């Protein structure tokens, strides 16, 4: 089982001039301490969540990852997850390839349908109906996969048309970034995971819920002719694991038996303190799970 760090809150410390140094120190600790991934959110405004909201600080995701790449050496980097309508897919493929090249091959591509319409309307980004967002999600994944391949030809979809799918330089070492589709929608999201993704990301709301979602994913894999075991399973654990480490580790052991390979943790205190304690108190015990 791997542990990743999901850096979702830029409000600690409260002073904006300390955001950069706190982010850099947290990333360095996560990198040196053995955490597997570092994932900011992809939002323009802070979510209305845990007492926060649009008046709280929020950084642009891919700019943040470029900054983090310069302060780390080994940790995987991606957004959890990119909102599909926030960037044109051709530009998005280029952004992710750029991150991969500049980070030495550490980028992965997290993508989802998006949901936070206030931030889109607020900044004038067109809002698509839900069904259309899933159509755009599928086309976006197709475009990115084509741009990261040897096929530089055109792409013609319902929503996007590209005359050339050039991406130079390509992602490093002849590989493409891992595609992770986030969300637990059973009819569309998990079907797209089965069809295209190298990894899924689910909310760790409960053991029973994750068990059910993985059963649905397995069914979609059977339909799509896909090897269920070839898909990396990850979950986002939003409860504070340091408040009750024994309970967290007991749940992590069950998730391991379900085939989950990574748990992303959300800091519930100053992120430097949180990361230090995760490395010191949780990682050694996670490593000993059967």
N, C-alpha and C positions, 0 to 999 in steps of 0.2 A: 504494500500500500504506500502510495506517495501522498505527500501533503503539499498543496499549493497555497499561495497567498493571494487573496482577492482584495485588492486595494480599492475599496468602494467609497471611502470617506476622506475628504481633504480638510475637514474641520478641526482636526487635532494635529498640531497646536492651532490656536485660533488666529494667530498672526499670519497674514498672507505672505509676508516676507520669509517665513520659515517653512513654507510648503516645499520648496525645492530641496532644501537640506534634509528635511525629514524624509521626503520621498527617496532621496539618494541613499541615506543611511539605512532605511528600512530595506531597500532593494539589495544593498551590499550584504546586510545580515542574512537575508533570505538566501542569497546566492552562496555565500560562504558556509552557511549553516546546513545546507543540504535540502532545502525546499525545492520542489520540482518545477513549479511554474509561478510566474508573476503576472497577474491579470487585472488591469484596471477595467472599470465599466466603460460603456460607450454611451454617454449621455451628454447633452448640452447643458441641462439643468440638473441639479440634484433631485433625486426622487422624493416624493412625499412619503418618507419611510423613517420609522424610529425617531419621530419628532423633528426630522429635517424637512427640507423643501427647497424650492427654486432659489431662495435667497442665500442658500449655503454654497460654498465654493465647489466648482466642478471643472476639471481640466479636460481638454480635448484628448481623446484616447490614444490615437496613434502618435501624436506629438509627445505625449507622456511616455509611450513605449520607446521612442527614439532616445529620450533622455535616460530612461532606465537602462537601455542597451549599453550606453556609454559608461555606466557605473557597475556593470556586472560582467561575468565571464562565461557562465555555464547554464544559467537558469532559462527555461523556455519562456517565451514572451508572446502574449496574444491578448486580445480583448475578449471579455466574457460578458456579452458577445456583441459583435458588430451589428448595429441596426441596419437592416438591408436597404432601407430607403434613404439612408443618411449620406451615401456617396454613390456616384455612378459606378457600376461594377468594373468597367475598364480601368478607371482611376483607382478603385479599391484593390484590384489585382496588382497594380503597379505599386501602391503603398505597401502592401504586404511583402511583395518581392524586395522592395527597398529596405524594409525592416530586416528581412532575412539576410540580405547581403551585408548590411552594416552591423548586424549582430553576430556575424560568423555562422549563420545557418540555424538560428535559434527561434525563428518565428513560426507560430502556428496561426491558423485562420479560424477564429471563432465567429459564427454568423447565426443570426436569428431573425425572426419576422418583425421584431420591434413592437412597442406598445405605447410609449409615453408621448401622446399626441400633443400635450401642452408645449413641450420644448420644440417640436417641429413647427407648430403654428406660431409660436413665439418668435422664432428666427426665420420664418418664411419658407421652411422646407415643405414641399408638397406632401400631404397626407394621403395615403392610398387606403382604400377599404381593405378589411382583413383578408378576404379571399384573394384580392389582387396582390397583397404583400407576399402571400405564399407562392403565387405564380412568379413574382419577381425574385423571391428567394431561390427558387429552383433555377431560374435563368442565370442569376448571379453566380451560383455555384458552377453551373456549366461554363460560363464565361471564364471564371477564374481557373478552372481546370484546363480549359483550352489555352489560356494565356501562359500557363506554367508548363505547357507541353511543347512539342516541336511543331505543332500546327499553328502557323501564323496567318491562317486564312480568315475569311469573314465569319461573322456570326449573325444569324437572323432569327430573332425570337418575336414573341408577341409584343414585348415591352421594350426590348433593347435590340439595336442593330449596330454592329461594329464592322467597318470595312476591313480592318486589319487587327489581328489580336497579337501584335508585337509586344514583347516584354523583355527588354534588354537593359541591364543584365537580368538573366533568369535567376530564380532561387539557386542557392549554391549546391555544388556537388551532384548536379544532375537529379536532384530530388525536388519534390514540391512540398510546400508546407502542409502539415496535417490539417485536414478539414474537420472542424468540430461544429456540429449543429446543436444549438442550445434550445431547451424547452421540452415540455412533456406532453404536448398535444398529441393525442393518440391517433387521430385520423390523418393528420397532415405532417406534423413535425417529425414524429417517429417514423413515418413512412419515408420521408426524405432522408432521415438518418440511414435507414436500411438501404436506400438507393444510392447514396452518394458519400456519406461521411466516413471518416476514419475514426471518429470519436463522437460520443454524445455527452451532454451535460444536463443533469436532472437536478431539481431541487430536492434536498434531503429532508422533506417534510416529515416523513416517518419511514420506518423500515417497510411497513406494509405497502405504502404508496410506491416506493422505489421498486419493490418486488413486483408489483403489478405493472409498472411502466416497463420494466425489463421484459416481462412476459409478453406485453404488447409488441415491444421491439422485436423480440424473437419471432413472433408471428409474422410481422412485416418482412423480416429477413427470409423466412421460409417462402413467402410469396414472391419476393424479389430474387430468389436464388442466391442469397448472400450468406456468408458464414457469420453467424451471430458472434462467435468467439473472436473474430478478427476485429471487431469494433471495440475501441477503448471506452470503458464506462467510467464516467466521472460524475461526482455529485458536489453541489454547493451546500455547505453546512453553515446555516446562518445563526445558529445558537452559539453562544460563547463557549468554546471547548475548555477554556481554562477555568471556568466557574465550577465545573464538575468533571475533572479529567477522567475519573473512573467510568462515568456514564458515557462520555464521548468515546473512550477506548473500547468499551463494550459494544457500542454501536458500530464502531469502525471494524471490529472483528466480524460482525454480522455482514456488513457491507463487503468485506473481503470475501466471505463465503458466497456472496451473490455475484461475484465477479467484478466488483467495482475496483478500479486501479488507482484512482486519485480522489482525494477529498480536498476541496478548496475551502479555506477558512477565512472568515471576515473579521478583521480586528474590531474588538469591542472596547478598546482603550487606546492610549497613545500607541501608534503603530510600531514604533521602535521597541517599546516595552513588550508589546504583544508578540512581536517576532522573536525577540530574545527568549521569551518564556516558552513559546512553541518549540523552538530549537532545543532548549535545555530540558523541558519537562515532558514534551509529547513525542518528539522524534525518536528518542531512544526506546520508548515503549512501543511506538508504532512498528519499529524495526523488528521487535520480538514477537509480533503477532504470528500465529500459526498460519 
